[in-house]
Amino acid sequence: MRATSRFILPALFALSLAGCMQTASEQVATTAADDEAFCQKNAGPVGSGNYAACMKDRDIAAGNRQARMDRTHRRVSEDMLNGR
């Protein structure tokens, strides 16, 4: 009984978490739709100068967030390798 529960419980846990995961393409599509909705609401109709500036600002902000996340991941990885 114990050997069976050692394999079944982790498998059930992994399956329950897998249902919550988003793929990278789903995240990109969701982010693009959110950005478009935000800019249409706050900056004006699609094609206007304010809309284009809003989309550009959102794109720059997303790039900055990704770069910050990459730097943090690299720093944490280096700290783990160096035993800190």
Chimera marker file (.cmm) of the C-alpha trace (Angstrom):
<marker_set name="trace">
<marker id="1" x="0.000" y="0.000" z="0.000" r="1" g="1" b="0" radius="0.5"/>
<marker id="2" x="2.792" y="2.441" z="0.861" r="1" g="1" b="0" radius="0.5"/>
<marker id="3" x="4.624" y="1.891" z="-2.437" r="1" g="1" b="0" radius="0.5"/>
<marker id="4" x="1.449" y="2.562" z="-4.388" r="1" g="1" b="0" radius="0.5"/>
<marker id="5" x="0.706" y="5.788" z="-2.501" r="1" g="1" b="0" radius="0.5"/>
<marker id="6" x="4.282" y="7.003" z="-3.113" r="1" g="1" b="0" radius="0.5"/>
<marker id="7" x="3.613" y="7.023" z="-6.842" r="1" g="1" b="0" radius="0.5"/>
<marker id="8" x="-0.094" y="7.827" z="-7.000" r="1" g="1" b="0" radius="0.5"/>
<marker id="9" x="-0.127" y="10.910" z="-4.749" r="1" g="1" b="0" radius="0.5"/>
<marker id="10" x="2.672" y="12.776" z="-6.576" r="1" g="1" b="0" radius="0.5"/>
<marker id="11" x="1.119" y="11.855" z="-9.923" r="1" g="1" b="0" radius="0.5"/>
<marker id="12" x="-2.271" y="13.217" z="-8.849" r="1" g="1" b="0" radius="0.5"/>
<marker id="13" x="-0.626" y="16.369" z="-7.531" r="1" g="1" b="0" radius="0.5"/>
<marker id="14" x="1.263" y="16.907" z="-10.800" r="1" g="1" b="0" radius="0.5"/>
<marker id="15" x="-1.886" y="16.386" z="-12.852" r="1" g="1" b="0" radius="0.5"/>
<marker id="16" x="-3.812" y="18.887" z="-10.761" r="1" g="1" b="0" radius="0.5"/>
<marker id="17" x="-1.103" y="21.525" z="-11.289" r="1" g="1" b="0" radius="0.5"/>
<marker id="18" x="-0.855" y="20.824" z="-15.016" r="1" g="1" b="0" radius="0.5"/>
<marker id="19" x="-4.412" y="22.056" z="-15.488" r="1" g="1" b="0" radius="0.5"/>
<marker id="20" x="-3.404" y="25.527" z="-14.263" r="1" g="1" b="0" radius="0.5"/>
<marker id="21" x="-0.412" y="25.945" z="-16.572" r="1" g="1" b="0" radius="0.5"/>
<marker id="22" x="-0.531" y="28.311" z="-19.544" r="1" g="1" b="0" radius="0.5"/>
<marker id="23" x="1.679" y="27.815" z="-22.545" r="1" g="1" b="0" radius="0.5"/>
<marker id="24" x="3.869" y="30.652" z="-23.780" r="1" g="1" b="0" radius="0.5"/>
<marker id="25" x="1.685" y="31.196" z="-26.843" r="1" g="1" b="0" radius="0.5"/>
<marker id="26" x="-1.422" y="31.485" z="-24.649" r="1" g="1" b="0" radius="0.5"/>
<marker id="27" x="0.351" y="34.037" z="-22.456" r="1" g="1" b="0" radius="0.5"/>
<marker id="28" x="1.397" y="36.102" z="-25.482" r="1" g="1" b="0" radius="0.5"/>
<marker id="29" x="-2.121" y="36.051" z="-26.912" r="1" g="1" b="0" radius="0.5"/>
<marker id="30" x="-3.629" y="37.046" z="-23.566" r="1" g="1" b="0" radius="0.5"/>
<marker id="31" x="-1.120" y="39.860" z="-23.068" r="1" g="1" b="0" radius="0.5"/>
<marker id="32" x="-1.682" y="41.208" z="-26.591" r="1" g="1" b="0" radius="0.5"/>
<marker id="33" x="-5.451" y="41.211" z="-26.114" r="1" g="1" b="0" radius="0.5"/>
<marker id="34" x="-5.094" y="42.931" z="-22.725" r="1" g="1" b="0" radius="0.5"/>
<marker id="35" x="-2.789" y="45.583" z="-24.173" r="1" g="1" b="0" radius="0.5"/>
<marker id="36" x="-5.128" y="46.275" z="-27.077" r="1" g="1" b="0" radius="0.5"/>
<marker id="37" x="-8.151" y="46.590" z="-24.782" r="1" g="1" b="0" radius="0.5"/>
<marker id="38" x="-6.254" y="48.832" z="-22.367" r="1" g="1" b="0" radius="0.5"/>
<marker id="39" x="-5.007" y="51.136" z="-25.115" r="1" g="1" b="0" radius="0.5"/>
<marker id="40" x="-8.395" y="51.336" z="-26.854" r="1" g="1" b="0" radius="0.5"/>
<marker id="41" x="-10.032" y="52.286" z="-23.571" r="1" g="1" b="0" radius="0.5"/>
<marker id="42" x="-7.427" y="54.807" z="-22.406" r="1" g="1" b="0" radius="0.5"/>
<marker id="43" x="-5.760" y="56.152" z="-25.555" r="1" g="1" b="0" radius="0.5"/>
<marker id="44" x="-8.402" y="56.142" z="-28.250" r="1" g="1" b="0" radius="0.5"/>
<marker id="45" x="-9.327" y="54.163" z="-31.345" r="1" g="1" b="0" radius="0.5"/>
<marker id="46" x="-7.023" y="51.766" z="-33.163" r="1" g="1" b="0" radius="0.5"/>
<marker id="47" x="-4.801" y="53.629" z="-35.599" r="1" g="1" b="0" radius="0.5"/>
<marker id="48" x="-4.638" y="56.904" z="-33.695" r="1" g="1" b="0" radius="0.5"/>
<marker id="49" x="-1.330" y="58.366" z="-32.597" r="1" g="1" b="0" radius="0.5"/>
<marker id="50" x="-2.203" y="58.009" z="-28.927" r="1" g="1" b="0" radius="0.5"/>
<marker id="51" x="-3.088" y="54.341" z="-29.445" r="1" g="1" b="0" radius="0.5"/>
<marker id="52" x="0.226" y="53.676" z="-31.172" r="1" g="1" b="0" radius="0.5"/>
<marker id="53" x="2.130" y="55.450" z="-28.388" r="1" g="1" b="0" radius="0.5"/>
<marker id="54" x="0.234" y="53.439" z="-25.774" r="1" g="1" b="0" radius="0.5"/>
<marker id="55" x="1.013" y="50.130" z="-27.496" r="1" g="1" b="0" radius="0.5"/>
<marker id="56" x="4.672" y="51.145" z="-27.804" r="1" g="1" b="0" radius="0.5"/>
<marker id="57" x="4.837" y="52.049" z="-24.102" r="1" g="1" b="0" radius="0.5"/>
<marker id="58" x="3.208" y="48.753" z="-23.125" r="1" g="1" b="0" radius="0.5"/>
<marker id="59" x="5.661" y="46.841" z="-25.327" r="1" g="1" b="0" radius="0.5"/>
<marker id="60" x="8.647" y="48.628" z="-23.783" r="1" g="1" b="0" radius="0.5"/>
<marker id="61" x="7.310" y="47.947" z="-20.268" r="1" g="1" b="0" radius="0.5"/>
<marker id="62" x="6.855" y="44.247" z="-21.087" r="1" g="1" b="0" radius="0.5"/>
<marker id="63" x="10.413" y="44.069" z="-22.415" r="1" g="1" b="0" radius="0.5"/>
<marker id="64" x="11.732" y="45.720" z="-19.261" r="1" g="1" b="0" radius="0.5"/>
<marker id="65" x="9.802" y="43.261" z="-17.063" r="1" g="1" b="0" radius="0.5"/>
<marker id="66" x="11.193" y="40.327" z="-19.023" r="1" g="1" b="0" radius="0.5"/>
<marker id="67" x="14.753" y="41.661" z="-18.807" r="1" g="1" b="0" radius="0.5"/>
<marker id="68" x="14.407" y="42.187" z="-15.049" r="1" g="1" b="0" radius="0.5"/>
<marker id="69" x="13.064" y="38.649" z="-14.638" r="1" g="1" b="0" radius="0.5"/>
<marker id="70" x="15.932" y="37.231" z="-16.706" r="1" g="1" b="0" radius="0.5"/>
<marker id="71" x="18.524" y="39.134" z="-14.631" r="1" g="1" b="0" radius="0.5"/>
<marker id="72" x="16.942" y="37.912" z="-11.393" r="1" g="1" b="0" radius="0.5"/>
<marker id="73" x="16.851" y="34.333" z="-12.643" r="1" g="1" b="0" radius="0.5"/>
<marker id="74" x="20.495" y="34.529" z="-13.705" r="1" g="1" b="0" radius="0.5"/>
<marker id="75" x="21.514" y="36.018" z="-10.347" r="1" g="1" b="0" radius="0.5"/>
<marker id="76" x="19.662" y="33.339" z="-8.379" r="1" g="1" b="0" radius="0.5"/>
<marker id="77" x="21.174" y="30.598" z="-10.553" r="1" g="1" b="0" radius="0.5"/>
<marker id="78" x="24.674" y="31.979" z="-10.044" r="1" g="1" b="0" radius="0.5"/>
<marker id="79" x="24.101" y="32.251" z="-6.290" r="1" g="1" b="0" radius="0.5"/>
<marker id="80" x="23.010" y="28.617" z="-6.177" r="1" g="1" b="0" radius="0.5"/>
<marker id="81" x="26.043" y="27.510" z="-8.160" r="1" g="1" b="0" radius="0.5"/>
<marker id="82" x="28.376" y="29.517" z="-5.926" r="1" g="1" b="0" radius="0.5"/>
<marker id="83" x="26.807" y="28.107" z="-2.751" r="1" g="1" b="0" radius="0.5"/>
<marker id="84" x="25.423" y="31.393" z="-1.425" r="1" g="1" b="0" radius="0.5"/>
<link id1="1" id2="2" r="1" g="1" b="0" radius="0.2"/>
<link id1="2" id2="3" r="1" g="1" b="0" radius="0.2"/>
<link id1="3" id2="4" r="1" g="1" b="0" radius="0.2"/>
<link id1="4" id2="5" r="1" g="1" b="0" radius="0.2"/>
<link id1="5" id2="6" r="1" g="1" b="0" radius="0.2"/>
<link id1="6" id2="7" r="1" g="1" b="0" radius="0.2"/>
<link id1="7" id2="8" r="1" g="1" b="0" radius="0.2"/>
<link id1="8" id2="9" r="1" g="1" b="0" radius="0.2"/>
<link id1="9" id2="10" r="1" g="1" b="0" radius="0.2"/>
<link id1="10" id2="11" r="1" g="1" b="0" radius="0.2"/>
<link id1="11" id2="12" r="1" g="1" b="0" radius="0.2"/>
<link id1="12" id2="13" r="1" g="1" b="0" radius="0.2"/>
<link id1="13" id2="14" r="1" g="1" b="0" radius="0.2"/>
<link id1="14" id2="15" r="1" g="1" b="0" radius="0.2"/>
<link id1="15" id2="16" r="1" g="1" b="0" radius="0.2"/>
<link id1="16" id2="17" r="1" g="1" b="0" radius="0.2"/>
<link id1="17" id2="18" r="1" g="1" b="0" radius="0.2"/>
<link id1="18" id2="19" r="1" g="1" b="0" radius="0.2"/>
<link id1="19" id2="20" r="1" g="1" b="0" radius="0.2"/>
<link id1="20" id2="21" r="1" g="1" b="0" radius="0.2"/>
<link id1="21" id2="22" r="1" g="1" b="0" radius="0.2"/>
<link id1="22" id2="23" r="1" g="1" b="0" radius="0.2"/>
<link id1="23" id2="24" r="1" g="1" b="0" radius="0.2"/>
<link id1="24" id2="25" r="1" g="1" b="0" radius="0.2"/>
<link id1="25" id2="26" r="1" g="1" b="0" radius="0.2"/>
<link id1="26" id2="27" r="1" g="1" b="0" radius="0.2"/>
<link id1="27" id2="28" r="1" g="1" b="0" radius="0.2"/>
<link id1="28" id2="29" r="1" g="1" b="0" radius="0.2"/>
<link id1="29" id2="30" r="1" g="1" b="0" radius="0.2"/>
<link id1="30" id2="31" r="1" g="1" b="0" radius="0.2"/>
<link id1="31" id2="32" r="1" g="1" b="0" radius="0.2"/>
<link id1="32" id2="33" r="1" g="1" b="0" radius="0.2"/>
<link id1="33" id2="34" r="1" g="1" b="0" radius="0.2"/>
<link id1="34" id2="35" r="1" g="1" b="0" radius="0.2"/>
<link id1="35" id2="36" r="1" g="1" b="0" radius="0.2"/>
<link id1="36" id2="37" r="1" g="1" b="0" radius="0.2"/>
<link id1="37" id2="38" r="1" g="1" b="0" radius="0.2"/>
<link id1="38" id2="39" r="1" g="1" b="0" radius="0.2"/>
<link id1="39" id2="40" r="1" g="1" b="0" radius="0.2"/>
<link id1="40" id2="41" r="1" g="1" b="0" radius="0.2"/>
<link id1="41" id2="42" r="1" g="1" b="0" radius="0.2"/>
<link id1="42" id2="43" r="1" g="1" b="0" radius="0.2"/>
<link id1="43" id2="44" r="1" g="1" b="0" radius="0.2"/>
<link id1="44" id2="45" r="1" g="1" b="0" radius="0.2"/>
<link id1="45" id2="46" r="1" g="1" b="0" radius="0.2"/>
<link id1="46" id2="47" r="1" g="1" b="0" radius="0.2"/>
<link id1="47" id2="48" r="1" g="1" b="0" radius="0.2"/>
<link id1="48" id2="49" r="1" g="1" b="0" radius="0.2"/>
<link id1="49" id2="50" r="1" g="1" b="0" radius="0.2"/>
<link id1="50" id2="51" r="1" g="1" b="0" radius="0.2"/>
<link id1="51" id2="52" r="1" g="1" b="0" radius="0.2"/>
<link id1="52" id2="53" r="1" g="1" b="0" radius="0.2"/>
<link id1="53" id2="54" r="1" g="1" b="0" radius="0.2"/>
<link id1="54" id2="55" r="1" g="1" b="0" radius="0.2"/>
<link id1="55" id2="56" r="1" g="1" b="0" radius="0.2"/>
<link id1="56" id2="57" r="1" g="1" b="0" radius="0.2"/>
<link id1="57" id2="58" r="1" g="1" b="0" radius="0.2"/>
<link id1="58" id2="59" r="1" g="1" b="0" radius="0.2"/>
<link id1="59" id2="60" r="1" g="1" b="0" radius="0.2"/>
<link id1="60" id2="61" r="1" g="1" b="0" radius="0.2"/>
<link id1="61" id2="62" r="1" g="1" b="0" radius="0.2"/>
<link id1="62" id2="63" r="1" g="1" b="0" radius="0.2"/>
<link id1="63" id2="64" r="1" g="1" b="0" radius="0.2"/>
<link id1="64" id2="65" r="1" g="1" b="0" radius="0.2"/>
<link id1="65" id2="66" r="1" g="1" b="0" radius="0.2"/>
<link id1="66" id2="67" r="1" g="1" b="0" radius="0.2"/>
<link id1="67" id2="68" r="1" g="1" b="0" radius="0.2"/>
<link id1="68" id2="69" r="1" g="1" b="0" radius="0.2"/>
<link id1="69" id2="70" r="1" g="1" b="0" radius="0.2"/>
<link id1="70" id2="71" r="1" g="1" b="0" radius="0.2"/>
<link id1="71" id2="72" r="1" g="1" b="0" radius="0.2"/>
<link id1="72" id2="73" r="1" g="1" b="0" radius="0.2"/>
<link id1="73" id2="74" r="1" g="1" b="0" radius="0.2"/>
<link id1="74" id2="75" r="1" g="1" b="0" radius="0.2"/>
<link id1="75" id2="76" r="1" g="1" b="0" radius="0.2"/>
<link id1="76" id2="77" r="1" g="1" b="0" radius="0.2"/>
<link id1="77" id2="78" r="1" g="1" b="0" radius="0.2"/>
<link id1="78" id2="79" r="1" g="1" b="0" radius="0.2"/>
<link id1="79" id2="80" r="1" g="1" b="0" radius="0.2"/>
<link id1="80" id2="81" r="1" g="1" b="0" radius="0.2"/>
<link id1="81" id2="82" r="1" g="1" b="0" radius="0.2"/>
<link id1="82" id2="83" r="1" g="1" b="0" radius="0.2"/>
<link id1="83" id2="84" r="1" g="1" b="0" radius="0.2"/>
</marker_set>
